[in-house]
Amino acid sequence: MKLAFSTLGCPEWSLEQIIETAAHCGYQGIELRGIQGGMLPSDMLCFLPDNRENTLRLFAENGLKLCVYGTSVNFHDPETVEKQYQTALEALQFCADCGIPMMRIFGNEVKPETEEAQLEQIAAYFEKLCTEAEKVNVRPLLEVHGNLTTIERLRFVAERVHSPAFGIIWDVGHTHANYGMEYETFYRALKPWICHVHMKDAIHENGKLHHLCSVGEGHLPLRGIVEMLEKDGYQGYYSLEWEKKWHPELDEPETAFPAYAAWMNGGE
């Protein structure tokens, strides 16, 4: 079992604190989603060209992999998609330069009246991006997010992207609202493309997300999901997406990161 956490959960931490905590708690990977307020490669000082070699050395010396770069790119809006695609190409080059094997892209917002056209557009731009990604051994991943959370919409996109570089990030929180305890139905339908999992927990009331909470304290069937994936031979990361940057009321990462690792290793 490979564990990671997203740096979204520690927006103020330095690179050294991120690496030290991950290594101490037994993580194997880090999902890069900003460092000390900088979200773009050009804003993360430790990843600027002059500092990059030392940064990558620190990860390697501590037995840690940079498993995913979480971009904010989305391909759903016809008015911005060309600009978004150019940003995606820049992120792709960053991943290639840093040896990061996967990058996250959003769908993300589909309107019922233009659904098919938007899904076709998302698929077309993923196809273009994946064609470039194959050349540098990086996988662009579509996240289960926004309202691209149903089997039908996700398969519509996935089946139209013919590149083997395409993949899906399964965010288990976004699945629960639609499928509840029927998570295996969702997984089986999308299994060929799932190569990274975002873990989180939440309290749901009346079928809607009420608030995020510590892993193991909410309503999501996380134990069942992990047991299913392990039994099925899943080889990817279970990455804690602790959304501290967007929800400052959440526990501090000093508490959340060790607690997640302990829970995933069988603790309560």
The 8 nearest C-alpha neighbors of each residue, nearest first, counted from 0:
[[1, 2, 236, 234, 229, 237, 235, 233],
 [0, 2, 236, 27, 237, 235, 3, 26],
 [3, 1, 237, 26, 236, 27, 238, 28],
 [4, 2, 238, 28, 29, 26, 27, 237],
 [3, 5, 239, 238, 29, 30, 240, 6],
 [4, 6, 30, 7, 240, 31, 8, 239],
 [5, 7, 8, 32, 9, 31, 33, 30],
 [8, 6, 5, 32, 9, 10, 244, 242],
 [7, 9, 241, 243, 6, 242, 5, 10],
 [8, 10, 6, 12, 11, 7, 252, 243],
 [9, 11, 35, 7, 12, 244, 36, 34],
 [12, 10, 35, 9, 36, 13, 34, 244],
 [13, 11, 9, 10, 35, 16, 17, 14],
 [12, 14, 16, 15, 35, 17, 11, 34],
 [13, 15, 17, 16, 18, 12, 34, 45],
 [14, 16, 18, 13, 17, 19, 12, 57],
 [17, 15, 19, 13, 18, 14, 12, 20],
 [18, 16, 14, 20, 15, 19, 21, 13],
 [17, 19, 21, 15, 16, 20, 22, 14],
 [18, 20, 16, 22, 21, 17, 15, 23],
 [21, 19, 23, 17, 22, 18, 16, 24],
 [22, 20, 26, 18, 24, 23, 19, 17],
 [21, 23, 25, 19, 20, 24, 26, 18],
 [22, 24, 20, 21, 25, 19, 26, 18],
 [25, 23, 21, 22, 257, 26, 20, 260],
 [24, 26, 22, 23, 21, 27, 260, 2],
 [27, 25, 21, 2, 3, 28, 24, 22],
 [26, 28, 63, 2, 1, 3, 64, 25],
 [29, 27, 3, 64, 63, 65, 26, 66],
 [28, 30, 65, 3, 4, 66, 31, 5],
 [31, 29, 5, 67, 66, 4, 68, 65],
 [30, 32, 68, 6, 33, 5, 69, 29],
 [33, 31, 69, 6, 7, 5, 38, 68],
 [32, 34, 38, 37, 31, 6, 36, 7],
 [33, 35, 37, 36, 43, 10, 38, 6],
 [36, 34, 11, 10, 37, 12, 13, 33],
 [35, 37, 34, 10, 33, 38, 11, 43],
 [36, 38, 42, 43, 33, 34, 35, 39],
 [37, 39, 33, 42, 32, 36, 40, 34],
 [40, 38, 42, 41, 37, 43, 33, 70],
 [41, 39, 43, 42, 46, 38, 47, 93],
 [40, 42, 39, 43, 47, 44, 46, 37],
 [43, 41, 37, 39, 40, 44, 38, 36],
 [44, 42, 37, 40, 45, 46, 41, 34],
 [45, 43, 47, 46, 42, 41, 50, 40],
 [44, 46, 50, 43, 47, 51, 54, 14],
 [47, 45, 51, 44, 43, 50, 48, 40],
 [46, 48, 44, 50, 49, 51, 45, 41],
 [47, 49, 51, 50, 46, 52, 45, 44],
 [48, 50, 47, 51, 52, 46, 45, 53],
 [51, 49, 45, 47, 48, 53, 52, 46],
 [50, 52, 46, 54, 48, 53, 47, 49],
 [53, 51, 55, 54, 50, 56, 49, 48],
 [52, 54, 56, 51, 55, 50, 57, 45],
 [55, 53, 51, 57, 56, 52, 45, 50],
 [56, 54, 58, 52, 57, 53, 51, 59],
 [55, 57, 53, 59, 54, 58, 60, 52],
 [58, 56, 60, 54, 55, 59, 53, 61],
 [59, 57, 63, 55, 61, 56, 60, 62],
 [58, 60, 56, 62, 61, 57, 63, 55],
 [59, 61, 57, 58, 62, 56, 63, 55],
 [62, 60, 58, 59, 63, 22, 57, 18],
 [61, 63, 59, 60, 58, 27, 64, 22],
 [64, 62, 58, 27, 28, 61, 59, 65],
 [65, 63, 28, 66, 29, 27, 58, 62],
 [64, 66, 29, 99, 28, 67, 30, 63],
 [65, 67, 64, 30, 28, 99, 29, 100],
 [68, 66, 101, 30, 102, 65, 31, 99],
 [67, 69, 102, 31, 30, 70, 103, 32],
 [70, 68, 103, 32, 102, 31, 67, 71],
 [69, 71, 72, 103, 104, 68, 102, 32],
 [70, 72, 73, 104, 69, 105, 103, 38],
 [73, 71, 104, 70, 83, 105, 87, 74],
 [72, 74, 105, 106, 104, 75, 107, 83],
 [73, 75, 121, 80, 106, 76, 105, 83],
 [74, 76, 106, 117, 121, 107, 73, 108],
 [75, 77, 78, 79, 80, 74, 117, 73],
 [78, 76, 80, 79, 75, 117, 74, 120],
 [77, 79, 76, 80, 81, 82, 75, 83],
 [80, 78, 82, 76, 77, 81, 83, 74],
 [79, 81, 83, 74, 77, 82, 76, 84],
 [82, 80, 84, 83, 79, 85, 78, 77],
 [81, 83, 85, 84, 80, 79, 86, 87],
 [84, 82, 80, 86, 81, 85, 72, 79],
 [83, 85, 87, 81, 86, 82, 80, 88],
 [84, 86, 88, 82, 87, 83, 89, 81],
 [87, 85, 83, 89, 84, 88, 90, 82],
 [86, 88, 84, 90, 85, 89, 91, 83],
 [89, 87, 91, 85, 90, 86, 84, 92],
 [90, 88, 86, 92, 91, 87, 93, 85],
 [91, 89, 93, 87, 88, 92, 94, 86],
 [90, 92, 88, 94, 89, 93, 87, 95],
 [91, 93, 95, 89, 90, 94, 96, 88],
 [92, 94, 90, 96, 91, 95, 97, 89],
 [95, 93, 99, 91, 97, 92, 96, 98],
 [94, 96, 92, 98, 93, 97, 135, 91],
 [95, 97, 93, 94, 98, 92, 99, 91],
 [98, 96, 94, 95, 99, 93, 55, 51],
 [97, 99, 95, 96, 94, 100, 65, 137],
 [98, 100, 94, 97, 65, 66, 101, 67],
 [99, 101, 137, 98, 138, 66, 67, 136],
 [102, 100, 138, 67, 137, 139, 99, 66],
 [103, 101, 68, 139, 67, 69, 140, 138],
 [102, 104, 69, 140, 70, 139, 141, 68],
 [105, 103, 141, 72, 140, 73, 70, 142],
 [106, 104, 73, 107, 142, 141, 72, 74],
 [107, 105, 73, 75, 74, 147, 108, 121],
 [106, 108, 105, 145, 147, 75, 144, 146],
 [109, 107, 146, 145, 75, 106, 110, 147],
 [108, 110, 114, 117, 111, 146, 107, 75],
 [109, 111, 114, 113, 112, 108, 117, 146],
 [112, 110, 114, 113, 109, 115, 117, 108],
 [111, 113, 110, 114, 115, 109, 116, 117],
 [114, 112, 110, 111, 116, 115, 117, 109],
 [113, 115, 111, 117, 110, 109, 116, 112],
 [116, 114, 118, 117, 113, 119, 111, 112],
 [117, 115, 119, 118, 114, 113, 120, 121],
 [118, 116, 120, 114, 119, 115, 75, 113],
 [117, 119, 121, 115, 120, 116, 114, 122],
 [118, 120, 116, 122, 117, 121, 115, 123],
 [121, 119, 117, 123, 118, 122, 116, 124],
 [122, 120, 118, 74, 124, 123, 119, 75],
 [121, 123, 156, 125, 119, 120, 124, 160],
 [124, 122, 120, 126, 125, 121, 119, 127],
 [125, 123, 127, 126, 121, 122, 128, 120],
 [124, 126, 128, 122, 127, 123, 129, 121],
 [125, 127, 123, 160, 129, 124, 128, 122],
 [128, 126, 124, 130, 125, 129, 123, 131],
 [127, 129, 125, 131, 130, 126, 132, 124],
 [130, 128, 132, 126, 131, 127, 164, 125],
 [129, 131, 127, 128, 132, 133, 126, 162],
 [132, 130, 128, 129, 133, 134, 127, 135],
 [133, 131, 129, 137, 134, 135, 130, 136],
 [132, 134, 136, 130, 131, 135, 129, 164],
 [133, 135, 132, 131, 136, 130, 137, 129],
 [136, 134, 132, 133, 137, 95, 131, 92],
 [137, 135, 133, 134, 132, 138, 100, 95],
 [136, 138, 100, 132, 101, 135, 133, 139],
 [137, 139, 101, 164, 165, 100, 140, 102],
 [140, 138, 102, 165, 101, 103, 129, 166],
 [139, 141, 166, 167, 103, 104, 102, 165],
 [142, 140, 167, 104, 105, 168, 103, 166],
 [143, 141, 168, 144, 105, 167, 140, 169],
 [142, 144, 148, 170, 169, 147, 168, 173],
 [145, 143, 142, 147, 148, 173, 146, 107],
 [146, 144, 107, 147, 108, 148, 143, 106],
 [147, 145, 148, 108, 144, 107, 109, 149],
 [148, 146, 144, 145, 143, 107, 149, 152],
 [147, 149, 143, 146, 144, 174, 173, 150],
 [150, 148, 151, 152, 147, 153, 177, 146],
 [149, 151, 153, 152, 154, 185, 188, 148],
 [150, 152, 154, 149, 153, 155, 148, 156],
 [153, 151, 155, 149, 154, 150, 147, 156],
 [152, 154, 150, 156, 155, 151, 157, 149],
 [153, 155, 157, 156, 151, 152, 158, 150],
 [156, 154, 152, 153, 158, 157, 151, 159],
 [157, 155, 122, 154, 153, 159, 158, 118],
 [158, 156, 154, 160, 159, 155, 153, 122],
 [157, 159, 156, 160, 155, 154, 161, 122],
 [160, 158, 156, 157, 122, 161, 155, 123],
 [161, 159, 126, 157, 158, 162, 122, 156],
 [160, 162, 159, 163, 126, 158, 165, 157],
 [161, 163, 164, 160, 165, 129, 126, 130],
 [164, 162, 165, 161, 129, 166, 133, 160],
 [163, 165, 138, 162, 129, 133, 166, 139],
 [166, 164, 163, 139, 138, 162, 140, 129],
 [167, 165, 140, 192, 193, 194, 141, 139],
 [166, 168, 193, 141, 140, 192, 142, 169],
 [169, 167, 142, 195, 196, 141, 193, 140],
 [168, 170, 196, 143, 171, 197, 167, 195],
 [171, 169, 197, 143, 172, 173, 196, 168],
 [172, 170, 174, 173, 169, 198, 197, 175],
 [173, 171, 174, 175, 170, 199, 200, 219],
 [172, 174, 171, 175, 170, 144, 176, 148],
 [173, 175, 171, 172, 176, 177, 178, 148],
 [176, 174, 179, 178, 177, 172, 173, 171],
 [175, 177, 174, 178, 179, 173, 206, 207],
 [178, 176, 175, 174, 179, 149, 148, 173],
 [177, 179, 181, 175, 176, 182, 174, 180],
 [180, 178, 175, 181, 176, 177, 182, 174],
 [179, 181, 182, 178, 220, 175, 183, 219],
 [182, 180, 178, 179, 183, 184, 185, 175],
 [181, 183, 185, 184, 180, 178, 186, 179],
 [182, 184, 186, 185, 181, 187, 224, 227],
 [185, 183, 182, 187, 186, 181, 188, 178],
 [186, 184, 182, 183, 188, 187, 150, 189],
 [185, 187, 183, 189, 190, 188, 184, 182],
 [188, 186, 190, 184, 189, 185, 183, 191],
 [187, 189, 185, 186, 190, 184, 150, 154],
 [190, 188, 186, 187, 191, 192, 193, 185],
 [189, 191, 187, 193, 192, 186, 188, 185],
 [192, 190, 189, 193, 188, 187, 166, 194],
 [191, 193, 166, 167, 190, 189, 194, 165],
 [194, 192, 167, 190, 166, 168, 191, 195],
 [193, 195, 235, 167, 166, 192, 168, 196],
 [196, 194, 168, 235, 236, 193, 169, 197],
 [197, 195, 169, 237, 168, 170, 238, 236],
 [198, 196, 170, 238, 240, 239, 169, 237],
 [197, 199, 239, 238, 240, 171, 196, 237],
 [200, 198, 214, 240, 172, 239, 197, 241],
 [201, 199, 214, 217, 212, 219, 211, 213],
 [202, 200, 211, 217, 212, 210, 218, 203],
 [201, 203, 217, 209, 210, 218, 208, 211],
 [204, 202, 208, 209, 207, 206, 201, 218],
 [203, 205, 206, 207, 209, 208, 202, 210],
 [206, 204, 207, 203, 208, 209, 176, 202],
 [205, 207, 204, 203, 176, 208, 177, 179],
 [208, 206, 203, 204, 205, 209, 176, 202],
 [207, 209, 203, 210, 202, 204, 201, 206],
 [208, 210, 203, 202, 204, 207, 211, 201],
 [211, 209, 202, 201, 208, 212, 203, 200],
 [210, 212, 201, 200, 202, 209, 213, 199],
 [213, 211, 201, 200, 217, 214, 216, 210],
 [212, 214, 216, 200, 215, 211, 217, 255],
 [215, 213, 200, 216, 199, 212, 259, 217],
 [214, 216, 217, 213, 200, 267, 221, 262],
 [215, 217, 213, 214, 212, 200, 218, 201],
 [218, 216, 201, 202, 200, 215, 219, 212],
 [217, 219, 202, 201, 203, 220, 200, 216],
 [218, 220, 221, 200, 217, 201, 175, 172],
 [221, 219, 223, 222, 224, 218, 180, 179],
 [220, 222, 224, 223, 219, 225, 215, 200],
 [223, 221, 225, 224, 220, 226, 215, 227],
 [222, 224, 226, 221, 220, 225, 227, 228],
 [223, 225, 221, 227, 222, 226, 228, 220],
 [224, 226, 228, 222, 227, 223, 229, 221],
 [227, 225, 223, 229, 228, 224, 230, 222],
 [228, 226, 224, 230, 225, 229, 223, 231],
 [227, 229, 231, 225, 233, 230, 226, 224],
 [230, 228, 226, 232, 231, 227, 233, 225],
 [229, 231, 227, 228, 232, 226, 233, 225],
 [232, 230, 228, 229, 233, 227, 226, 234],
 [231, 233, 229, 230, 234, 228, 227, 235],
 [232, 234, 228, 229, 231, 235, 230, 194],
 [235, 233, 232, 236, 0, 1, 194, 229],
 [236, 234, 195, 194, 233, 1, 237, 196],
 [237, 235, 1, 2, 195, 238, 196, 3],
 [236, 238, 2, 196, 3, 197, 1, 198],
 [237, 239, 3, 4, 197, 198, 236, 2],
 [240, 238, 4, 198, 241, 197, 5, 199],
 [239, 241, 5, 242, 197, 198, 199, 238],
 [240, 242, 8, 243, 239, 7, 199, 5],
 [243, 241, 8, 244, 245, 7, 240, 246],
 [242, 244, 8, 246, 247, 245, 241, 249],
 [243, 245, 242, 7, 246, 10, 247, 8],
 [244, 246, 243, 242, 247, 7, 8, 248],
 [247, 245, 243, 248, 244, 242, 249, 211],
 [248, 246, 243, 249, 244, 245, 250, 242],
 [247, 249, 246, 250, 243, 251, 245, 244],
 [250, 248, 247, 243, 246, 251, 212, 242],
 [251, 249, 255, 252, 254, 248, 243, 247],
 [250, 252, 253, 254, 255, 249, 243, 9],
 [253, 251, 255, 254, 256, 9, 8, 250],
 [254, 252, 251, 255, 256, 257, 20, 250],
 [253, 255, 252, 251, 256, 257, 258, 250],
 [254, 256, 252, 258, 257, 253, 259, 250],
 [255, 257, 259, 258, 252, 254, 253, 260],
 [258, 256, 260, 259, 24, 255, 254, 261],
 [257, 259, 261, 255, 256, 260, 262, 254],
 [260, 258, 262, 256, 261, 257, 263, 255],
 [259, 261, 263, 257, 262, 258, 264, 256],
 [260, 262, 264, 258, 266, 259, 263, 257],
 [263, 261, 266, 259, 265, 264, 260, 267],
 [264, 262, 260, 265, 261, 259, 266, 2],
 [263, 265, 261, 262, 266, 260, 259, 0],
 [266, 264, 262, 263, 261, 267, 260, 222],
 [265, 267, 262, 261, 264, 263, 258, 260],
 [266, 262, 265, 215, 261, 263, 258, 216]]
